[in-house]
Protein backbone atom coordinates (compact mmCIF):
# COMPACT_ATOMS: atom_id res chain seq x y z
CA UNK A 1 0.00 0.00 0.00
CA UNK A 2 1.45 3.39 -0.93
CA UNK A 3 2.19 5.62 2.05
CA UNK A 4 1.29 8.82 0.23
CA UNK A 5 -0.42 9.93 -2.95
CA UNK A 6 1.60 12.04 -5.39
CA UNK A 7 -0.45 14.74 -7.11
CA UNK A 8 1.22 16.61 -9.96
CA UNK A 9 0.86 20.34 -10.26
CA UNK A 10 -0.77 21.31 -13.57
CA UNK A 11 1.28 24.50 -13.92
CA UNK A 12 4.30 24.45 -16.25
CA UNK A 13 7.37 25.18 -14.13
CA UNK A 14 10.58 25.10 -16.23
CA UNK A 15 13.34 22.97 -14.68
CA UNK A 16 11.19 22.22 -11.58
CA UNK A 17 7.90 20.36 -11.28
CA UNK A 18 5.74 20.75 -8.17
CA UNK A 19 4.21 17.70 -6.53
CA UNK A 20 1.64 17.70 -3.74
CA UNK A 21 2.15 14.80 -1.35
CA UNK A 22 -1.01 13.68 0.39
CA UNK A 23 -1.28 10.98 3.07
CA UNK A 24 -4.60 9.09 3.14
CA UNK A 25 -6.27 8.71 6.55
CA UNK A 26 -5.76 4.95 6.67
CA UNK A 27 -2.04 5.29 5.96
CA UNK A 28 -1.56 7.81 8.77
CA UNK A 29 -3.36 5.39 11.07
CA UNK A 30 -1.15 2.44 10.05
CA UNK A 31 1.98 4.51 10.55
CA UNK A 32 0.76 5.60 14.02
CA UNK A 33 0.40 1.97 15.05
CA UNK A 34 4.11 1.43 14.30
CA UNK A 35 4.85 3.89 17.15
CA UNK A 36 2.26 2.44 19.55
CA UNK A 37 -0.02 5.42 18.94
CA UNK A 38 -3.78 5.11 18.51
CA UNK A 39 -6.25 7.58 17.06
CA UNK A 40 -7.65 8.40 20.52
CA UNK A 41 -4.21 9.46 21.79
CA UNK A 42 -3.56 11.56 18.69
CA UNK A 43 -6.76 13.57 19.03
CA UNK A 44 -6.44 15.17 22.48
CA UNK A 45 -4.26 16.74 25.18
CA UNK A 46 -2.03 18.82 22.89
CA UNK A 47 0.09 21.60 24.28
CA UNK A 48 2.24 24.07 22.30
CA UNK A 49 5.42 25.53 23.83
CA UNK A 50 4.81 29.06 22.56
CA UNK A 51 7.88 30.47 24.32
CA UNK A 52 10.17 28.01 22.58
CA UNK A 53 8.27 28.53 19.32
CA UNK A 54 8.75 32.32 19.49
CA UNK A 55 12.46 31.90 20.37
CA UNK A 56 12.92 29.53 17.41
CA UNK A 57 11.19 31.97 15.06
CA UNK A 58 13.48 34.81 16.13
CA UNK A 59 16.55 32.64 15.61
CA UNK A 60 15.54 31.61 12.10
CA UNK A 61 17.80 33.36 9.58
CA UNK A 62 16.45 35.60 6.84
CA UNK A 63 17.77 33.18 4.21
CA UNK A 64 15.63 30.39 5.68
CA UNK A 65 12.42 32.35 6.09
CA UNK A 66 9.73 31.97 3.43
CA UNK A 67 5.95 31.92 3.22
CA UNK A 68 5.74 28.15 3.60
CA UNK A 69 7.85 28.14 6.78
CA UNK A 70 5.83 30.98 8.30
CA UNK A 71 2.64 29.09 7.51
CA UNK A 72 4.09 26.02 9.24
CA UNK A 73 4.81 28.13 12.34
CA UNK A 74 1.17 29.25 12.33
CA UNK A 75 -0.11 25.66 11.99
CA UNK A 76 1.91 24.56 15.03
CA UNK A 77 1.13 27.68 17.06
CA UNK A 78 -2.64 27.28 16.50
CA UNK A 79 -2.76 23.53 17.01
CA UNK A 80 -5.94 22.82 19.05
CA UNK A 81 -5.70 20.97 22.35
CA UNK A 82 -8.41 18.57 21.20
CA UNK A 83 -8.96 17.59 17.56
CA UNK A 84 -10.97 14.90 15.78
CA UNK A 85 -9.20 12.30 13.67
CA UNK A 86 -10.30 13.71 10.32
CA UNK A 87 -9.11 17.22 11.16
CA UNK A 88 -5.84 15.77 12.51
CA UNK A 89 -5.14 14.11 9.15
CA UNK A 90 -5.96 17.37 7.33
CA UNK A 91 -3.51 19.30 9.54
CA UNK A 92 -0.75 16.72 9.04
CA UNK A 93 -1.12 17.02 5.26
CA UNK A 94 -1.05 20.81 5.54
CA UNK A 95 2.18 20.52 7.49
CA UNK A 96 3.61 18.15 4.85
CA UNK A 97 2.84 20.66 2.10
CA UNK A 98 4.47 23.48 4.09
CA UNK A 99 7.67 21.70 5.06
CA UNK A 100 8.21 20.20 1.60
CA UNK A 101 7.83 23.64 0.04
CA UNK A 102 10.00 25.29 2.70
CA UNK A 103 12.89 22.86 2.26
CA UNK A 104 12.89 23.55 -1.49
CA UNK A 105 13.73 27.20 -0.75
CA UNK A 106 16.68 26.85 1.65
CA UNK A 107 14.96 25.97 4.94
CA UNK A 108 17.11 23.51 6.90
CA UNK A 109 15.53 20.23 8.02
CA UNK A 110 16.78 20.85 11.58
CA UNK A 111 14.67 24.02 11.66
CA UNK A 112 11.61 21.91 10.80
CA UNK A 113 12.38 19.25 13.44
CA UNK A 114 12.96 21.88 16.13
CA UNK A 115 9.64 23.45 15.20
CA UNK A 116 7.81 20.11 15.49
CA UNK A 117 9.33 19.56 18.96
CA UNK A 118 7.33 22.58 20.15
CA UNK A 119 4.14 20.48 19.86
CA UNK A 120 3.56 18.02 22.75
CA UNK A 121 1.00 15.44 23.83
CA UNK A 122 0.34 15.55 27.60
CA UNK A 123 -0.25 12.10 29.13
CA UNK A 124 0.49 11.54 32.83
CA UNK A 125 0.26 7.73 32.63
CA UNK A 126 2.44 7.47 29.50
CA UNK A 127 5.12 10.20 29.63
CA UNK A 128 6.91 8.74 26.61
CA UNK A 129 3.91 9.41 24.32
CA UNK A 130 5.13 12.88 23.34
CA UNK A 131 8.49 11.42 22.31
CA UNK A 132 6.75 8.71 20.25
CA UNK A 133 4.62 11.43 18.65
CA UNK A 134 7.74 13.39 17.63
CA UNK A 135 9.30 10.25 16.11
CA UNK A 136 6.01 9.73 14.25
CA UNK A 137 6.17 13.28 12.83
CA UNK A 138 9.89 12.97 12.00
CA UNK A 139 9.27 9.81 9.97
CA UNK A 140 6.49 11.51 8.02
CA UNK A 141 8.85 14.45 7.49
CA UNK A 142 11.72 12.30 6.20
CA UNK A 143 9.49 10.08 4.11
CA UNK A 144 7.64 13.00 2.46
CA UNK A 145 10.91 14.76 1.57
CA UNK A 146 12.28 11.52 0.14
CA UNK A 147 9.10 10.96 -1.86
CA UNK A 148 9.24 14.49 -3.21
CA UNK A 149 12.87 14.22 -4.32
CA UNK A 150 12.30 10.75 -5.77
CA UNK A 151 9.35 11.91 -7.83
CA UNK A 152 11.14 15.08 -8.86
CA UNK A 153 14.03 12.99 -10.22
CA UNK A 154 11.63 10.49 -11.79
CA UNK A 155 9.78 13.33 -13.44
CA UNK A 156 12.93 14.94 -14.82
CA UNK A 157 14.06 11.58 -16.20
CA UNK A 158 10.77 11.15 -18.04
CA UNK A 159 9.94 14.71 -19.08
CA UNK A 160 11.61 17.55 -20.87
CA UNK A 161 12.88 19.95 -18.22
CA UNK A 162 11.79 23.04 -20.17
CA UNK A 163 8.49 22.27 -21.88
CA UNK A 164 7.38 19.75 -19.20
CA UNK A 165 6.28 17.46 -22.03
CA UNK A 166 6.78 13.70 -21.56
CA UNK A 167 9.84 12.38 -23.36
CA UNK A 168 10.57 9.37 -25.59
CA UNK A 169 10.83 7.01 -22.61
CA UNK A 170 7.21 7.67 -21.64
CA UNK A 171 6.15 7.48 -25.30
CA UNK A 172 7.59 3.97 -25.57
CA UNK A 173 5.92 3.04 -22.28
CA UNK A 174 2.57 4.27 -23.57
CA UNK A 175 2.96 2.33 -26.82
CA UNK A 176 3.82 -0.79 -24.81
CA UNK A 177 0.82 -0.14 -22.54
CA UNK A 178 -1.45 0.04 -25.59
CA UNK A 179 0.03 -3.21 -26.83
CA UNK A 180 -0.41 -4.97 -23.47
CA UNK A 181 -3.96 -3.64 -23.17
CA UNK A 182 -4.83 -5.92 -26.06
CA UNK A 183 -7.70 -3.75 -27.27
CA UNK A 184 -6.42 -3.64 -30.83
CA UNK A 185 -7.40 0.01 -31.11
CA UNK A 186 -5.57 1.75 -33.96
CA UNK A 187 -2.70 4.12 -33.20
CA UNK A 188 -1.07 6.82 -35.31
CA UNK A 189 2.30 8.38 -34.52
CA UNK A 190 3.70 11.56 -36.04
CA UNK A 191 7.41 12.32 -35.65
CA UNK A 192 7.96 16.03 -36.32
CA UNK A 193 11.32 17.74 -36.69
CA UNK A 194 11.34 21.53 -36.86
CA UNK A 195 14.05 23.09 -39.01
CA UNK A 196 15.22 26.68 -38.73
CA UNK A 197 14.63 28.17 -42.16
CA UNK A 198 17.63 29.50 -44.00
CA UNK A 199 18.09 33.21 -43.65
CA UNK A 200 16.76 33.46 -40.09
CA UNK A 201 18.75 33.54 -36.88
CA UNK A 202 20.79 30.54 -35.88
CA UNK A 203 19.78 29.07 -32.53
CA UNK A 204 22.19 29.34 -29.63
CA UNK A 205 22.13 26.71 -26.83
CA UNK A 206 20.75 29.35 -24.45
CA UNK A 207 17.92 30.33 -26.78
CA UNK A 208 16.96 26.77 -27.74
CA UNK A 209 14.77 26.09 -24.64
CA UNK A 210 12.69 29.24 -25.09
CA UNK A 211 12.12 28.48 -28.76
CA UNK A 212 11.12 24.89 -27.88
CA UNK A 213 8.42 26.19 -25.52
CA UNK A 214 7.00 28.44 -28.25
CA UNK A 215 7.01 25.63 -30.81
CA UNK A 216 5.38 23.18 -28.37
CA UNK A 217 2.61 25.66 -27.55
CA UNK A 218 1.83 26.22 -31.24
CA UNK A 219 1.99 22.51 -32.05
CA UNK A 220 -0.55 21.66 -29.32
CA UNK A 221 -3.16 23.79 -31.14
CA UNK A 222 -2.97 21.71 -34.33
CA UNK A 223 -4.59 18.44 -33.22
CA UNK A 224 -8.28 17.71 -32.69
CA UNK A 225 -9.53 14.96 -30.39
CA UNK A 226 -7.38 12.76 -28.18
CA UNK A 227 -3.64 13.17 -28.63
CA UNK A 228 -0.43 13.27 -26.59
CA UNK A 229 2.70 15.27 -27.42
CA UNK A 230 6.13 13.98 -26.45
CA UNK A 231 9.39 15.89 -26.78
CA UNK A 232 12.20 13.69 -28.08
CA UNK A 233 14.97 16.23 -28.61
CA UNK A 234 15.74 19.81 -29.58
CA UNK A 235 12.81 20.99 -31.74
CA UNK A 236 11.83 17.33 -32.19
CA UNK A 237 8.39 16.09 -31.09
CA UNK A 238 6.28 12.94 -31.35
CA UNK A 239 2.48 13.08 -31.37
CA UNK A 240 0.53 9.92 -30.47
CA UNK A 241 -3.08 9.79 -31.69
CA UNK A 242 -5.38 6.93 -30.73
CA UNK A 243 -7.02 6.51 -34.11
CA UNK A 244 -6.04 5.65 -37.66
CA UNK A 245 -5.04 8.45 -40.02
CA UNK A 246 -5.31 7.68 -43.73
CA UNK A 247 -3.05 9.42 -46.28
CA UNK A 248 -5.69 12.04 -47.11
CA UNK A 249 -6.22 12.89 -43.44
CA UNK A 250 -2.46 12.99 -42.90
CA UNK A 251 -2.00 15.48 -45.73
CA UNK A 252 -4.81 17.66 -44.34
CA UNK A 253 -3.27 17.53 -40.86
CA UNK A 254 0.20 18.27 -42.25
CA UNK A 255 -1.23 21.27 -44.12
CA UNK A 256 -2.79 22.53 -40.90
CA UNK A 257 0.54 22.17 -39.05
CA UNK A 258 2.42 23.99 -41.81
CA UNK A 259 -0.15 26.80 -41.85
CA UNK A 260 0.18 27.11 -38.09
CA UNK A 261 3.92 27.74 -38.46
CA UNK A 262 3.65 30.17 -41.37
CA UNK A 263 4.40 32.98 -38.97
CA UNK A 264 7.31 34.70 -37.33
CA UNK A 265 8.15 33.39 -33.87
CA UNK A 266 9.51 36.07 -31.56
CA UNK A 267 11.92 34.83 -28.92
CA UNK A 268 13.93 37.20 -26.73
CA UNK A 269 13.81 40.02 -29.30
CA UNK A 270 14.85 37.66 -32.13
CA UNK A 271 12.65 36.44 -34.97
CA UNK A 272 12.55 32.87 -36.29
CA UNK A 273 10.75 30.92 -38.97
CA UNK A 274 10.57 27.18 -38.35
CA UNK A 275 9.55 24.55 -40.86
CA UNK A 276 7.99 21.24 -39.71
CA UNK A 277 9.03 18.00 -41.42
CA UNK A 278 6.72 15.09 -40.63
CA UNK A 279 7.12 11.32 -40.66
CA UNK A 280 3.99 9.27 -39.88
CA UNK A 281 3.27 5.63 -39.08
CA UNK A 282 0.06 3.72 -38.35
CA UNK A 283 -0.41 0.70 -36.08
CA UNK A 284 -3.65 -1.17 -36.77
CA UNK A 285 -2.72 -4.39 -34.97
CA UNK A 286 -0.92 -5.40 -31.79
CA UNK A 287 2.00 -6.69 -33.87
CA UNK A 288 2.49 -3.26 -35.43
CA UNK A 289 2.40 -1.36 -32.13
CA UNK A 290 5.93 -2.38 -31.15
CA UNK A 291 7.33 -1.05 -34.46
CA UNK A 292 5.29 2.12 -34.82
CA UNK A 293 7.99 4.32 -33.23
CA UNK A 294 10.72 2.89 -35.48
CA UNK A 295 8.48 3.23 -38.54
CA UNK A 296 7.69 6.89 -37.79
CA UNK A 297 11.39 7.66 -37.34
CA UNK A 298 12.21 5.91 -40.63
CA UNK A 299 9.53 7.96 -42.39
CA UNK A 300 10.87 11.17 -40.82
CA UNK A 301 14.46 10.42 -41.80
CA UNK A 302 13.28 9.66 -45.33
CA UNK A 303 11.47 13.01 -45.44
CA UNK A 304 14.54 14.87 -44.16
CA UNK A 305 16.93 13.13 -46.53
CA UNK A 306 14.74 13.78 -49.56
CA UNK A 307 13.55 17.29 -48.59
CA UNK A 308 9.88 16.24 -48.40
CA UNK A 309 7.41 17.96 -46.05
CA UNK A 310 5.48 14.83 -45.00
CA UNK A 311 6.01 11.09 -45.51
CA UNK A 312 3.75 8.17 -44.52
CA UNK A 313 5.69 5.00 -43.70
CA UNK A 314 5.48 2.10 -46.15
CA UNK A 315 7.58 -1.08 -46.37
CA UNK A 316 9.16 0.37 -49.52
CA UNK A 317 10.69 3.14 -47.40
CA UNK A 318 12.37 0.53 -45.20
CA UNK A 319 13.85 -1.04 -48.30
CA UNK A 320 15.10 2.38 -49.39
CA UNK A 321 16.63 2.95 -45.93
CA UNK A 322 18.43 -0.38 -46.10
CA UNK A 323 19.66 0.48 -49.58
CA UNK A 324 20.89 3.85 -48.30
CA UNK A 325 22.69 2.21 -45.36
CA UNK A 326 24.41 -0.21 -47.74
CA UNK A 327 25.37 2.67 -50.01
CA UNK A 328 26.86 4.56 -47.07
CA UNK A 329 28.91 1.51 -46.11
CA UNK A 330 30.08 1.05 -49.72
CA UNK A 331 31.09 4.71 -50.12
CA UNK A 332 32.88 4.69 -46.76
CA UNK A 333 34.73 1.51 -47.73
CA UNK A 334 35.64 2.98 -51.13
CA UNK A 335 37.06 6.13 -49.53
CA UNK A 336 39.00 4.24 -46.89
CA UNK A 337 40.37 1.81 -49.49
CA UNK A 338 41.31 4.66 -51.89
CA UNK A 339 38.93 3.38 -54.58
CA UNK A 340 37.64 6.89 -55.33
CA UNK A 341 39.41 8.62 -58.20
CA UNK A 342 39.70 12.14 -59.57
CA UNK A 343 38.73 12.69 -63.19
CA UNK A 344 39.48 15.84 -65.19
CA UNK A 345 37.05 17.64 -67.52
CA UNK A 346 38.82 20.07 -69.89
CA UNK A 347 38.24 23.81 -69.81
CA UNK A 348 38.90 25.37 -73.20
CA UNK A 349 39.76 28.90 -74.24
CA UNK A 350 37.56 30.41 -76.92
CA UNK A 351 37.41 30.85 -79.80
CA UNK A 352 40.62 28.81 -80.39
CA UNK A 353 39.35 25.83 -78.30
CA UNK A 354 42.75 25.22 -76.73
CA UNK A 355 42.88 23.49 -73.35
CA UNK A 356 43.59 26.05 -70.63
CA UNK A 357 42.58 24.07 -67.57
CA UNK A 358 40.41 21.32 -66.12
CA UNK A 359 37.79 20.85 -63.44
CA UNK A 360 38.59 18.07 -60.97
CA UNK A 361 35.60 15.77 -60.46
CA UNK A 362 35.10 12.85 -58.10
CA UNK A 363 34.44 9.44 -59.64
CA UNK A 364 34.02 5.88 -58.39
CA UNK A 365 35.03 3.68 -61.32
CA UNK A 366 34.46 0.40 -59.48
CA UNK A 367 31.15 1.46 -57.97
CA UNK A 368 29.14 -1.41 -56.49
CA UNK A 369 26.05 0.70 -57.21
CA UNK A 370 26.09 2.15 -60.71
CA UNK A 371 24.78 5.61 -61.49
CA UNK A 372 25.71 7.26 -58.20
CA UNK A 373 26.42 10.96 -58.70
CA UNK A 374 29.52 12.67 -57.27
CA UNK A 375 27.45 15.11 -55.18
CA UNK A 376 25.67 12.12 -53.60
CA UNK A 377 29.03 10.56 -52.72
CA UNK A 378 30.16 13.81 -51.10
CA UNK A 379 26.88 14.07 -49.16
CA UNK A 380 27.40 10.52 -47.86
CA UNK A 381 31.02 11.26 -46.95
CA UNK A 382 29.80 14.29 -44.98
CA UNK A 383 27.01 12.29 -43.33
CA UNK A 384 29.32 9.55 -42.04
CA UNK A 385 31.72 12.12 -40.59
CA UNK A 386 34.56 11.87 -43.11
CA UNK A 387 34.06 15.34 -44.64
CA UNK A 388 37.17 16.96 -43.18
CA UNK A 389 39.38 14.00 -44.08
CA UNK A 390 37.93 14.07 -47.61
CA UNK A 391 38.75 17.77 -48.05
CA UNK A 392 42.35 17.21 -46.97
CA UNK A 393 42.70 14.24 -49.31
CA UNK A 394 41.15 16.24 -52.16
CA UNK A 395 43.42 19.29 -51.75
CA UNK A 396 46.55 17.16 -51.43
CA UNK A 397 45.59 15.03 -54.45
CA UNK A 398 44.71 18.00 -56.67
CA UNK A 399 48.01 19.73 -55.85
CA UNK A 400 49.84 16.50 -56.74
CA UNK A 401 47.98 16.27 -60.09
CA UNK A 402 48.75 19.92 -60.84
CA UNK A 403 52.43 19.24 -60.16
CA UNK A 404 52.46 16.30 -62.58
CA UNK A 405 50.64 18.24 -65.29
CA UNK A 406 52.80 21.34 -65.07
CA UNK A 407 56.22 20.10 -63.99
CA UNK A 408 56.30 16.61 -65.48
CA UNK A 409 54.10 16.89 -68.55
CA UNK A 410 54.87 20.58 -69.20
CA UNK A 411 51.24 21.54 -69.76
CA UNK A 412 50.26 25.16 -69.17
CA UNK A 413 46.94 24.45 -67.44
CA UNK A 414 45.28 25.17 -64.13
CA UNK A 415 42.97 22.95 -62.08
CA UNK A 416 39.73 23.86 -60.31
CA UNK A 417 38.30 21.97 -57.36
CA UNK A 418 35.04 22.32 -55.47
CA UNK A 419 35.03 23.18 -51.78
CA UNK A 420 32.31 21.90 -49.50
CA UNK A 421 30.16 24.48 -47.72
CA UNK A 422 31.44 23.17 -44.39
CA UNK A 423 35.05 23.81 -45.47
CA UNK A 424 34.49 27.55 -45.18
CA UNK A 425 34.05 27.13 -41.42
CA UNK A 426 37.49 25.51 -41.12
CA UNK A 427 39.98 28.17 -40.05
CA UNK A 428 42.84 25.79 -40.91
CA UNK A 429 41.76 25.53 -44.57
CA UNK A 430 43.81 28.49 -45.95
CA UNK A 431 47.02 27.18 -44.36
CA UNK A 432 46.30 23.65 -45.59
CA UNK A 433 45.92 24.88 -49.21
CA UNK A 434 49.07 26.98 -48.96
CA UNK A 435 51.17 24.16 -47.46
CA UNK A 436 49.96 21.59 -50.03
CA UNK A 437 50.73 23.92 -52.95
CA UNK A 438 54.19 24.65 -51.58
CA UNK A 439 54.90 20.97 -50.95
CA UNK A 440 54.06 20.11 -54.58
CA UNK A 441 55.84 23.22 -55.93
CA UNK A 442 52.87 24.79 -57.71
CA UNK A 443 51.92 28.46 -57.83
CA UNK A 444 48.62 29.89 -56.54
CA UNK A 445 47.68 30.68 -60.17
CA UNK A 446 47.74 26.94 -60.91
CA UNK A 447 44.74 26.35 -58.65
CA UNK A 448 41.21 27.82 -58.61
CA UNK A 449 38.88 27.03 -55.71
CA UNK A 450 35.19 26.77 -56.57
CA UNK A 451 32.43 27.73 -54.17
CA UNK A 452 29.00 26.42 -55.11
CA UNK A 453 26.55 29.30 -54.81
CA UNK A 454 23.77 27.27 -53.20
CA UNK A 455 26.26 25.47 -50.99
CA UNK A 456 27.35 28.50 -48.97
CA UNK A 457 25.73 27.97 -45.59
CA UNK A 458 26.05 31.49 -44.27
CA UNK A 459 28.10 34.59 -44.82
CA UNK A 460 29.50 35.38 -41.40
CA UNK A 461 32.75 36.43 -39.81
CA UNK A 462 34.21 32.91 -39.98
CA UNK A 463 33.35 32.10 -43.60
CA UNK A 464 34.27 35.53 -44.93
CA UNK A 465 37.52 35.44 -42.95
CA UNK A 466 38.42 32.05 -44.40
CA UNK A 467 37.68 33.22 -47.94
CA UNK A 468 39.66 36.42 -47.49
CA UNK A 469 42.69 34.56 -46.14
CA UNK A 470 42.62 32.18 -49.12
CA UNK A 471 42.67 35.08 -51.58
CA UNK A 472 45.30 36.93 -49.53
CA UNK A 473 47.54 33.90 -50.12
CA UNK A 474 47.18 34.47 -53.88
CA UNK A 475 44.60 31.83 -54.76
CA UNK A 476 41.61 32.63 -56.96
CA UNK A 477 37.97 31.83 -56.21
CA UNK A 478 35.30 30.81 -58.69
CA UNK A 479 31.55 31.01 -58.07
CA UNK A 480 30.00 27.82 -59.45
CA UNK A 481 26.38 27.39 -60.62
CA UNK A 482 26.06 31.16 -61.05
CA UNK A 483 22.46 32.30 -61.50
CA UNK A 484 20.79 29.37 -59.72
CA UNK A 485 20.80 30.87 -56.18
CA UNK A 486 18.82 33.63 -54.58
CA UNK A 487 21.86 35.78 -53.77
CA UNK A 488 24.03 35.75 -56.89
CA UNK A 489 24.56 39.51 -56.89
CA UNK A 490 25.29 39.58 -53.15
CA UNK A 491 28.01 36.94 -53.61
CA UNK A 492 29.72 39.05 -56.28
CA UNK A 493 29.51 42.14 -54.10
CA UNK A 494 30.66 40.59 -50.80
CA UNK A 495 33.23 38.00 -51.88
CA UNK A 496 36.56 38.32 -53.74
CA UNK A 497 35.39 36.23 -56.70
CA UNK A 498 37.65 36.13 -59.79
CA UNK A 499 35.68 33.77 -62.03
CA UNK A 500 31.98 33.03 -62.39
CA UNK A 501 30.74 29.79 -63.95
CA UNK A 502 27.37 30.25 -65.63
CA UNK A 503 25.30 27.17 -64.85
CA UNK A 504 24.65 24.68 -67.64
CA UNK A 505 20.87 24.97 -67.12
CA UNK A 506 21.09 28.33 -68.96
CA UNK A 507 23.52 27.11 -71.60
CA UNK A 508 22.48 23.61 -72.68
CA UNK A 509 19.51 24.78 -74.79
CA UNK A 510 20.73 28.28 -75.59
CA UNK A 511 20.44 27.58 -79.33
CA UNK A 512 16.75 26.75 -78.83
CA UNK A 513 15.76 29.58 -76.48
CA UNK A 514 16.09 33.30 -77.08
CA UNK A 515 15.36 33.82 -73.38
CA UNK A 516 18.33 31.65 -72.35
CA UNK A 517 20.54 33.52 -74.82
CA UNK A 518 19.50 36.87 -73.34
CA UNK A 519 20.07 35.64 -69.77
CA UNK A 520 23.57 34.33 -70.52
CA UNK A 521 24.44 37.48 -72.45
CA UNK A 522 23.26 39.67 -69.53
CA UNK A 523 25.15 37.65 -66.91
CA UNK A 524 28.34 37.69 -68.98
CA UNK A 525 28.06 41.43 -69.57
CA UNK A 526 27.48 42.08 -65.86
CA UNK A 527 30.44 39.93 -64.79
CA UNK A 528 32.84 41.46 -67.29
CA UNK A 529 31.74 44.98 -66.35
CA UNK A 530 32.95 44.39 -62.77
CA UNK A 531 36.15 42.67 -63.84
CA UNK A 532 35.19 39.01 -63.47
CA UNK A 533 36.18 36.24 -65.86
CA UNK A 534 33.31 34.18 -67.28
CA UNK A 535 33.12 30.45 -67.99
CA UNK A 536 30.07 28.65 -69.34
CA UNK A 537 29.24 25.04 -68.53
CA UNK A 538 27.16 22.62 -70.57
CA UNK A 539 28.33 23.17 -74.17
CA UNK A 540 27.02 20.06 -75.94
CA UNK A 541 26.85 21.04 -79.63
CA UNK A 542 28.27 23.38 -82.24
CA UNK A 543 25.13 25.54 -82.34
CA UNK A 544 25.44 26.39 -78.65
CA UNK A 545 29.17 27.06 -79.05
CA UNK A 546 28.53 29.45 -81.93
CA UNK A 547 26.20 31.55 -79.77
CA UNK A 548 28.68 31.59 -76.87
CA UNK A 549 31.36 32.83 -79.29
CA UNK A 550 28.89 35.42 -80.53
CA UNK A 551 28.46 36.71 -76.97
CA UNK A 552 32.25 36.84 -76.63
CA UNK A 553 32.72 34.52 -73.62
CA UNK A 554 36.33 33.31 -73.45
CA UNK A 555 36.11 30.03 -71.50
CA UNK A 556 33.86 26.98 -71.72
CA UNK A 557 33.50 23.32 -70.83
CA UNK A 558 31.05 20.63 -71.81
CA UNK A 559 30.62 17.25 -73.46
CA UNK A 560 31.05 18.84 -76.90
CA UNK A 561 34.75 19.20 -76.06
CA UNK A 562 35.18 16.20 -73.78
CA UNK A 563 33.60 14.27 -70.97
CA UNK A 564 35.52 13.95 -67.66
CA UNK A 565 38.38 11.47 -68.09
CA UNK A 566 41.06 9.75 -66.02
CA UNK A 567 44.33 11.60 -65.51
CA UNK A 568 46.39 9.78 -68.16
CA UNK A 569 43.71 10.23 -70.81
CA UNK A 570 43.44 13.92 -69.98
CA UNK A 571 47.20 14.34 -70.41
CA UNK A 572 47.01 12.94 -73.93
CA UNK A 573 43.93 15.00 -74.78
CA UNK A 574 45.48 18.20 -73.41
CA UNK A 575 48.71 17.70 -75.34
CA UNK A 576 46.75 17.33 -78.57
CA UNK A 577 44.59 20.37 -77.78
CA UNK A 578 47.16 22.60 -76.13
CA UNK A 579 48.58 25.87 -77.43
CA UNK A 580 51.59 25.03 -79.61
Phi, psi and omega in degrees: 000129179294142180282332181211151175270139178256120181245119182283142172285138182277353184274133175293122178232095183309133177069353178211129180248132181273140177230130173268127180256123185232125179267121175295156182302316183295327180288323176295325178292316179297319180294323179297322180298329179296339180249024179054041176244135177248168184296328179295317181294324185278005182244007182206168175065040177274145175222135181252129176278088185292328179295313178294324180296315179295319178298317180296320180297318180294328182280346181292128183289158179298327181295328183277334187290138177201171184301319182294319179294317179297323178293324178294319175303316181296317180301318180288317182297329184258015182297125182289153180289330177229135185212142178281164188297321179296315179293326177301314181295324178296316181295319179300316180292329174295319177297317179302314180300319182291313185287331175295314179295319182296318181290341177283346180236050166081006175284130181285147179297325180297328176297320179294313182296320177297323178295317181293332179292345178284351179256124185235154169251123180269122178210107185292329182277337180228079184296341181279354185301319181297322178294318177298321179297319178296318177299321176300312179295320182294324179292319177297320178301305182298318182294318182294320178295321178296316179298319180297311180296319179299315182285331174296314179295316179300320179295314181295329178288337186244004180222155173288132187291342184261305184276346184065012177282146174299151184259190185298325180302314179289328176299312180295324176296318180294320177296318178295321178298317178297322179293317181289334180296332173070017182282338182072014179291140182292149177232146171232139180232128176248122172260122188235119175253129179260125180257142174281121184293144179301138179099346176261179185297144170283155187260121177278159179302328181288323184280335185309312182301316181296319178294322179300319179298315180298315181295317180298319179297316179294318183298323183295343180273357189266350190244127175274161173071204183277124177204160176225134179255133178237138176261124186246007180163184180295117181055034180228121185230152170240138179238119181259125182237128184272060172192164180277137174246120178276168183306321179295315178297322179297317180296321178295317180293319178297320178297321179295318180295317180295321178296323180298328184258015173275059182205159176281135177254118181268123180224115176050050176067018173239153185245135181228150168239124179247147183239119179281136172242129193239132169241132185234149176217151182237135173245112182254358179218163181299326181294330182276341182302316186294339183255357189296325179293314179298319181295318179295320178294321178298316179297319179295313180298324177295318179296317180295317183293330184252010176056049179248141184291318184214138180223130172266132182296138170221157177304331180297328179294321177299319178297320178295321179296317179296321177297319180295319178298318179295321178296319178298318179295320181294316180294318178300316179296319180297319179293314181294329181267007179059038177273344178283141182234163177250121176259160181238128174252122186299145168248126186248149173271139182249150005271358187292335181067033173274148179287123178245347181185190179202145173268133179273125184234143181279135178222156178232084187301324183260036185301131175289333176245113183286153175081015178276128185278152181302319181296329176292319178299318180294320177300319179293317179301319176296316185297322182273005173088018181255012186302314183292319177297320180298315180300316179296319177297317182297311182297315180297318182292319180294319177297323178294317179296319178298321178299316182291321180294315188276312188270333181260320182259357174056042176260133180269078182225160173242163178241145174243142176225150183270131173269146172285155177301321182294337181298331183289349176267357182268108182291344179275350185301312181302318180292322179299315179297315181297314181295319180295319179294322178291322179298319182266010173057049173240155182270156177305328180293344181278358186223132173238131182259123183264134173247121178285127187304313182282352182269353180285116185293312186195138173271105179222187184300322182290308183294316180293325177294320178296314180298315181297320180294323178299313181289329176296333178279359175101358182273148181262151178245140174243144176258108184277159177056036184300134178099349183266346182261172183274354187228038182304313183293322180295324179297316181295325182284321190265342186243148180281067182277135177258330186224134172247141179250109180288126188298145184297339179298336177269345191254325190305318183248029184297331179283350181251351187225116176296329179295314178298320179299316181294322180295312181296318179299318180292317181294319180295318179296318179298311183299315182292330180292337178251019171080028179255141171287154181234136175229135176254142176254156171088025175285117185237357180203167183294324181298317178295319180297321180300319180290324178295321176294325179296321178292329179099017178288139190260351181222146182204160171211157181162170183294339177299327177271309179184147169281166173301143184219159177299163187304311184297320178294321179297320180302314180295317180296315183295322180294324179289325186254019181272168176289128181229000000 
